[in-house]
């Protein structure tokens, strides 16, 4: 059963510098590139006939590899997040995607809701990958690292209600001087 975790006291084995990339599968490299550029607004570079790099707003990228014949779909909990500037932009994005769902092969589209500190919805793309389209505070989830009030690490003394409250509404638990 999942539970509260604690920081390790051991030094890392690897001398890592930054999180550089992840990997996504696609079924048709041309259709996926069109979706990434025209719908998600990603910056795309082709690295091989069957592979792309895609990024947005930083040097972290995804290697996107064509795997024809694969019918594997990403589980919803393994989604990728894309931030928009406001809740209103999230609503507008949802409305726009409803109109082009068939054109871009969008398989599923959930309704926008407030959840885990963000206003968002999920979409499943033509390749079965899930994307969370959301509005986060400036800096994204950086506040979860900056403020111990919303980092559950080592907080074994919290009730299930307190844990749920911090997870669902983290900004309500920040100190008054926090500017997020």
Secondary structure, DSSP 4 states (H G I P E B T S, - for coil): ---------SPPSS------EEEEEES-HHHHHHHHHHTS--EEEEEETTEEEEESSSS-EEEEEE-TT------GGG-EEEE-SSHHHHHHHHHHHHHHTTTTT--EEPPPEEETTEEEEEEE-TTS-EEEEEE--TTGGGHHHH-GGG--TT-TT--HHHHHHHHHTGGGGS-TT---
